[in-house]
Amino acid sequence: MKFKSMWLFGSVVLLGLVSVEVSTGEEKMGQEKVALLFTTHCRLLTATTRHAFSQADFAKYADDANVKIIITHGAITPDSRFGVQRASEERIPVFVNETRDVIGVSADKLKSIFTGTIRDWSELGSSPGRIKLHLHGGELQKKALEAFLEKEGAGASVPNVVPRSYHISYDALASSGARDPDALVIGLRRMRASGLKAVPVDGKAISLDTAESYPLRMPVAVLTRKGVPEAAELQSLLDELKRSP
């Protein structure tokens, strides 16, 4: 069986440090294997791994001989010292409080929320209430979100007109959103969460079936330094993962 994967926003930026939480059935098919691979071998992926959110980041880490693995976020071109071991895309789920009468949102309107053009739920066809963004406060998660917003044309330079709350963990992010009827939660690495509901973006609900067409996505790649034993071990593990049913 061909291996089918979908990176959730947040899971890839903490590759090797945390497991990917999934629910049942088909979701487990790809996610559990990825989580098992990287959490089991976190020794490989901590001290010698760096995350590159720009071409300048990549160049800096590539020049550091101690860096053996670089995880790139966005359209970053590696040089000849590194090989691409896995290229994929992060899918970014969007959640609202389960009491909020929103059945979907467009990518353009999400951009308008981040730029402050849209500030109230009534502008999305829901009952009135000021939109409040709930986001993960981790350093890597923030950088990944900034890179995504930059890609979408709503970068960090845009004033934070819509209230933003940052949370120290995925559990805290989920629970805070569940308590806030005006919450818009982005950056939660789950497909389901108690008290929240995932909303389709441009008519596409997030799932493995819509992995190729879900609009909120970000290129991501795992690169390994050529000729390094630890990098070769990682490649072996990735090959084994791809062969798994």
C-alpha positions in Angstrom: 0.0 0.0 0.0 1.3 3.4 -0.9 2.1 5.4 2.2 -0.2 8.4 2.6 0.7 11.2 5.0 -0.6 14.5 6.1 1.3 16.7 8.4 -0.8 18.7 10.8 0.4 22.2 11.7 2.4 22.0 14.9 3.3 18.3 14.6 6.1 18.9 12.2 7.6 21.9 14.0 8.1 19.7 17.0 9.3 16.7 15.1 10.8 14.1 17.4 9.7 15.8 20.6 6.0 15.1 20.7 3.7 12.5 19.3 0.9 13.3 16.9 -2.5 12.9 18.5 -5.2 11.3 16.3 -8.6 9.9 16.7 -9.8 6.7 15.0 -9.6 4.6 11.9 -8.1 6.1 8.8 -6.5 9.0 10.6 -4.2 6.6 12.4 -3.0 5.0 9.2 -0.5 7.7 8.4 -0.2 9.8 11.5 0.7 7.1 14.0 3.6 5.8 12.0 5.0 9.3 11.6 4.6 9.9 15.3 6.2 6.6 16.2 9.1 7.1 13.9 10.1 10.5 15.2 9.3 10.2 18.9 11.1 6.8 19.1 14.2 8.3 17.6 14.1 11.8 19.2 17.8 11.3 20.2 18.6 11.9 16.5 16.3 14.8 16.1 17.1 17.1 19.0 20.7 18.2 19.4 21.6 18.0 15.7 18.4 19.3 14.1 17.4 22.8 13.2 14.2 24.3 11.7 14.7 26.7 8.8 11.9 29.2 8.1 13.8 31.1 5.4 16.6 30.7 2.9 18.9 32.6 5.2 18.1 30.2 8.1 19.0 27.3 5.9 22.3 28.8 4.8 23.3 29.5 8.4 22.5 26.0 9.6 24.1 24.3 6.5 27.4 26.1 7.4 27.3 24.6 10.9 28.9 21.1 10.7 27.1 20.1 13.9 23.7 20.3 12.2 22.9 17.1 10.5 19.1 17.5 9.9 17.3 20.6 8.7 13.5 20.8 8.7 12.5 23.5 6.2 9.2 25.4 6.3 8.2 27.1 3.1 9.8 27.3 -0.3 13.4 26.8 0.6 16.0 25.4 -1.8 18.7 23.1 -0.3 22.3 23.2 -1.5 24.3 20.2 -2.6 25.4 19.4 1.0 21.9 18.2 1.9 19.5 15.7 0.5 15.8 15.8 0.7 14.5 12.7 2.7 10.9 13.6 2.9 8.9 16.4 1.2 5.4 17.0 2.3 3.0 19.8 3.3 1.6 20.9 6.7 -2.1 21.1 6.8 -3.5 23.7 9.1 -6.8 22.9 10.7 -9.1 25.7 11.8 -11.3 25.3 14.8 -14.2 27.3 16.4 -16.0 26.8 19.6 -18.6 24.1 19.2 -21.4 26.5 20.1 -20.4 28.9 17.3 -22.9 28.7 14.3 -20.2 28.7 11.6 -20.2 25.9 9.0 -17.2 27.0 7.0 -14.8 29.9 6.2 -12.9 30.9 3.1 -9.1 31.3 3.0 -9.6 34.9 2.0 -11.7 35.6 5.0 -9.1 34.0 7.3 -6.5 36.4 5.8 -8.9 39.3 6.5 -9.2 38.2 10.1 -5.4 38.2 10.5 -5.1 41.6 8.8 -7.9 43.0 10.9 -10.3 43.7 8.1 -12.8 41.2 9.6 -13.2 41.5 13.4 -16.6 40.2 14.2 -18.3 36.8 13.8 -21.3 38.5 12.2 -19.1 39.3 9.2 -18.8 35.5 8.7 -22.6 35.0 8.8 -22.6 34.0 12.5 -24.1 35.6 15.6 -22.3 38.7 16.8 -19.2 38.5 18.9 -15.7 39.8 18.6 -13.4 37.2 17.0 -10.6 36.1 19.3 -7.6 34.2 18.0 -6.2 31.4 20.1 -2.7 30.3 19.0 0.1 28.2 20.3 2.8 30.2 22.1 5.8 28.0 21.5 8.7 29.5 19.7 8.6 27.1 16.8 4.9 27.2 16.5 4.9 31.0 16.3 7.6 31.0 13.6 5.7 28.4 11.6 2.6 30.4 11.8 4.4 33.6 10.8 5.9 31.8 7.8 2.5 30.6 6.8 0.9 34.1 7.2 3.8 35.5 5.2 3.0 33.0 2.4 -0.7 34.0 2.5 0.1 37.7 2.4 -0.8 38.4 6.0 2.6 38.6 7.6 3.8 39.5 11.0 4.2 43.2 10.0 0.4 43.5 9.9 -0.9 45.1 13.1 -2.5 42.6 15.5 -6.0 44.2 15.4 -7.9 41.0 16.3 -7.2 39.9 19.9 -4.7 37.1 20.1 -4.1 34.7 23.0 -1.0 32.4 23.1 -1.0 29.2 25.0 1.9 27.1 26.3 0.7 23.7 25.2 -1.7 22.0 22.8 -3.9 21.0 25.7 -4.1 24.6 27.0 -4.8 25.8 23.5 -7.7 23.3 23.1 -9.2 23.9 26.5 -9.1 27.7 26.2 -10.8 27.6 22.8 -13.4 25.3 24.2 -14.2 27.8 27.0 -14.4 30.8 24.7 -17.5 31.1 22.5 -15.7 33.6 20.3 -12.6 31.6 19.8 -10.9 30.9 16.5 -8.3 28.3 17.1 -5.4 27.8 14.7 -2.3 25.7 15.3 -4.0 22.8 17.1 -2.4 19.5 15.9 -5.5 17.4 16.2 -8.3 16.6 13.9 -10.9 16.5 16.7 -10.9 18.3 20.1 -13.6 18.3 22.8 -15.6 21.5 22.9 -14.3 22.6 19.5 -15.3 21.8 15.9 -13.1 21.9 12.8 -14.6 24.0 10.1 -14.1 23.5 6.3 -11.9 26.0 4.5 -13.1 26.9 1.0 -15.5 24.0 1.3 -12.8 21.4 2.2 -12.8 19.7 5.6 -9.5 18.6 6.8 -8.9 14.8 6.4 -6.5 12.4 4.7 -9.0 12.2 1.8 -8.7 16.0 1.2 -4.9 16.1 1.8 -4.3 17.2 -1.8 -7.0 19.8 -2.0 -7.2 21.3 1.5 -6.2 25.0 0.9 -4.3 25.8 4.1 -1.0 24.1 3.6 2.7 24.9 3.9 5.6 23.1 2.2 7.8 21.2 4.6 10.8 19.0 4.1 13.2 16.9 6.1 16.8 17.3 4.8 19.8 15.4 6.0 23.5 16.2 5.6 25.1 13.9 3.0 27.7 11.4 4.3 26.7 11.7 8.0 26.0 8.3 9.7 23.1 9.6 11.8 21.6 11.1 8.7 22.0 7.7 6.9 20.2 6.1 9.9 17.3 8.5 9.5 17.1 7.8 5.8 16.9 4.0 6.6 14.0 4.7 9.0 12.2 6.8 6.5 12.6 4.1 3.9 11.2 1.5 6.3 8.3 3.8 7.1 7.4 4.2 3.4 7.4 0.4 2.9 5.0 -0.2 5.8 1.4 -1.0 4.9 
